[in-house]
Amino acid sequence: MTDCRLNYIELLQQEVNKNPDRLLDVGKEEDLEEAPPPCRTLPHLCSIPRRLVISPGLGGMPVTPKLTEDLRRILFGGTFHVFNYEWRKSFFQFREPDTELSYGLEADRGGARAVQMVIQARIIKYLLFVRQSGSDGRVLHSLCEVGQRDQERALAAALSDSLWLAGQEVSATVTLVTEEYCITPHLDYKLDNFTERFKEEGSHGVILFLYSLILSRTVDRLKDDLDSTTSHLLYLSLGNFVCRQALLNLLLTGRASPNVFNGTVYVGEDGRPLERPLQGVLTRSDVGYLHWSREEMERGRLPQHAETPRFPIWLCCINNSYSVAFSVNHSLLSDWKMEHQFQLNYYNGQNSQNTMARLTVDTHSHHWEASSSDSDGDPEKRFPSLEMTIRTKWDGAVIDWNGTVPFY
């Protein structure tokens, strides 16, 4: 086996083992005879190793029938649904190393894109604020020249970061491939040859990560996180399974809160106590969340916990499509003077983006207003969706694309 396939899991294990009190559950080793062609025919970084020599001391347990059913129910709301092709082909693949966008993952257009973009945000956090420090210019320059080894370390750090957060910094579970079935199907349970075996080479990384995330949080804690408005994490939209807000919050905060408001709501709109409280976001997270949709233009600003993360990095949901906006200035959110005028970088993970988009956001010298004289009253038709999204946090900001043709 080539080094690039070992490095991913080795580095993930290193991240996990930094805390000696942490516990790592791993699956069984895959049969070497079923391994795919050598790494040279596959992308630079593969999400699932072909073969992994696991220390006997790490343990690991096979999947049980009850666990497979619990996974299906917490994901889909029942045991008969399976992941479709869009999810099955999704994994974590970087762009070419040592290029302007070498920090970026290639994102899919389906429901898995939300998961990929949250991991993208955590990769950026690692590269900008964990791996190194320095002036904004030097940090931004180094972000554009990420080598393959740094890509591997950043991905391992981003994945482990999410898993430990879900496990309350006490434990994390990593699901790996196995070679035999662990359950017997029945009439109400549809086999998909994947959930039962956690087995496929090189193309199911997002699904395996999602399983790892759920098992790190545990199904019981997830049930406690959810409320009467949400019973499972995915829903079907236009033939594809997409992430509910609860799954986004699980990825961002480690807790599957179904709502974006701050705290917990105990009383309904009628003033009566709710039978089951509505769960919101309890704390600030490392990565923030911005939302804008042309269908929900009157939705208003998100609560402070979502808009004001610990690091100046935001997952952006724009017309139900996910991307990342970030600043290299760590002080942006801690010094209000910094917000008078600042730079935001934007990445959407699509092949059509071949250069980093750098936007100047001015909240002080001029005040942007949507013209009331517009014939149909829709500013989104005259201003890019990204600009409208940025203004949900920085109301009235004037945004300059600095020569880049607005593409989002």
Stockholm file with secondary structure:
# STOCKHOLM 1.0

chainA/1-408         MTDCRLNYIELLQQEVNKNPDRLLDVGKEEDLEEAPPPCRTLPHLCSIPRRLVISPGLGGMPVTPKLTEDLRRILFGGTFHVFNYEWRKSFFQFREPDTELSYGLEADRGGARAVQMVIQARIIKYLLFVRQSGSDGRVLHSLCEVGQRDQERALAAALSDSLWLAGQEVSATVTLVTEEYCITPHLDYKLDNFTERFKEEGSHGVILFLYSLILSRTVDRLKDDLDSTTSHLLYLSLGNFVCRQALLNLLLTGRASPNVFNGTVYVGEDGRPLERPLQGVLTRSDVGYLHWSREEMERGRLPQHAETPRFPIWLCCINNSYSVAFSVNHSLLSDWKMEHQFQLNYYNGQNSQNTMARLTVDTHSHHWEASSSDSDGDPEKRFPSLEMTIRTKWDGAVIDWNGTVPFY
#=GR chainA/1-408 SS CCHHHHHHHHHHHHHHHTSTTCCEECCCCCCGGGCCSCGGGSCSSCSSCSCCCCCGGGCCCCCCHHHHHHHHHHHHSSSSCCCCHHHHTCCCCBCCTTSTTTTCBCCCSSTTHHHHHHHHHHHHHIIIIISCCCCHHHHHHHHTCCCHHHHHHHHHHHHHHHHHHHTTTTCEECCCCCSSCCCCCCTTCCCCSSTTTTCCSSSCHHHHHHHHHHHHHCHHHHHHHCCTTCSSSEEEETTEEEECHHHHHHHHHSSCCSCCSBSEEEECTTSSEEEEEEECBCSCCSSEEEEECGGGTTSCCCCHHHHSCSSSEEEEEETTEEEEEECSCTTTTTCGGGGGEEEEEEECCCTTCCSCEEEEEESSSCCCCCCTTCTTCCGGGTSCHHHHHHTTTSTTCEEECTTCCCCC
#=GC SS_cons         CCHHHHHHHHHHHHHHHTSTTCCEECCCCCCGGGCCSCGGGSCSSCSSCSCCCCCGGGCCCCCCHHHHHHHHHHHHSSSSCCCCHHHHTCCCCBCCTTSTTTTCBCCCSSTTHHHHHHHHHHHHHIIIIISCCCCHHHHHHHHTCCCHHHHHHHHHHHHHHHHHHHTTTTCEECCCCCSSCCCCCCTTCCCCSSTTTTCCSSSCHHHHHHHHHHHHHCHHHHHHHCCTTCSSSEEEETTEEEECHHHHHHHHHSSCCSCCSBSEEEECTTSSEEEEEEECBCSCCSSEEEEECGGGTTSCCCCHHHHSCSSSEEEEEETTEEEEEECSCTTTTTCGGGGGEEEEEEECCCTTCCSCEEEEEESSSCCCCCCTTCTTCCGGGTSCHHHHHHTTTSTTCEEECTTCCCCC
//
